[in-house]
Amino acid sequence: MISDKLLQARIYEKNNESSAESRPRFHFTPRTGWMNDPNGFSYYDGAYHLFYQYYPYDTKWGPMHWGHARSEDLVHWEYLPAALAPDRSYDAEGCWSGSAVTLPDGRQLLVYTGRLVTENREEGIFQVQCLAVGDGLDYEKYEGNPVITGADLPAGASVRDFRDPKVWLDETTGCYLMAVGSRAADGSGQILLFRSRDGFSWTYVKVLEACHGQYGHMWECPDFTVFGDKGLLMVSPQDMIREGEFQNAHGNMYLAGSYDKETCTFSREEVHAIDHGYDFYATQTLIAPDGRRIMIAWMQAWENAHEHPFPQDWAGMMTVPRELTLKGNRLIQNPIREIEKLRSDKVAYHNLTLNGRIKLAGISGRCLDMTVDVKPVSPEDHYEYFEIRLAEGEVRGRYYTSVLRYEPAAGLVTFDRAVSGYAGDCLPARKLKLDEDRDGVIRFRILLDKYSAEIFVNDGEYVLSSVLETSQAARGISFISQGDCRIDIEKYDMF
Ligand code: FRU
């Protein structure tokens, strides 16, 4: 039975769907209204499914629904009717983030966080884990909800910060495992592990990993994926102190280490930022039918989420889905190969010697996929810096651009949108220190869309993702070098 609240949302979104022209060219946005985290990112019944934190009625966050879309190729998405609305006592404050798995009988199980408010609101709001079962279109909330509550938590774990379940099938035991964000007695984040034979009745197993006050406070949106005998845990910590790799207050990071499947023991070996740009949060992964690990994330920082110079009837974008691999304990991320289908009108330059500033014929625009290889002219003769200016132009007497710069001597990549036209921006330039000096040799692949730039460095060793609120009239691209360097460029328009 579809509740009145869900029906109302479905009618509203159908009648108020944002126009294709108002959207980015190749980044996913909500059907209408507000979107934050990806949810239930999965492959089910022959197609990819993407659900999302959704408030259809405004471009601001509100009581959360789950929006829904389906795709054959992770590039072209078809909107489906909203899947969940906050229509029960245990989720009346919102159906918060969660994930999806397929049940043995072929139905899809959605696992999400409900917010349960006590009769005396002063006493508190508790977060609980809930289920809904469906066929890829309609979902019925489970009569046994909530299935995990404060009573199931280990000593000291917060009942108020307990959210964002990620569920997967553990091939070794045939059981489902669930990683959930939690806050330990010391107030900092931890990830709790639960197990279930059938997906409906859950028991607590252990603390999978804990922050111990080192990386922010609450750890939101865990995602855990196994690569052979390695485990990759991704989390989005709140209230991070800006230092080193971590430059967002609502940060993102991965912990890579060994994973013993028998005992579900994860031993962290390295911790790094997943993305070094301004806007990246709440990752989710799936395993594609061909075995690829594919990740998607909300391309937005909470810090600036409500500041938008251009009034649109949608708010929030996802990153382009990325293929993940692990090299030792380092995460390598590249845009899914399917995105290359959108390429057209190739323009290439080879072995161009650069010193000073140039614009190149055929290289401009706001929707493109461009790879730039940079190297010194000789091993002895190093350039001081190399720069690409994106979305550059004079609009109504004001100069706009976003600056991507590489300084080989310092091994430093900087992305700066200080003059990109985002007046509400309160965030300083993003700086990324490369681990290895490659004698001034560097590769950038830039996916530029109407409202964003995703920059992949050295074939996915690092990524910087950022929203751009620059006027669409600013279409220029220029290349600048202080000292001689040589560049190769391959650029495609994206359609
Ligand atoms: C992360 C988050 C989640 C929560 C959801 C609510 O962005 O705060 O922890 O489930 O958003 O919309």
Residues whose N, C-alpha, C, O or C-beta is under 5 A from the ligand:
A	BS01	FRU	D37 Q53 M64 W96 S97 R163 D164 E220 C221 A282
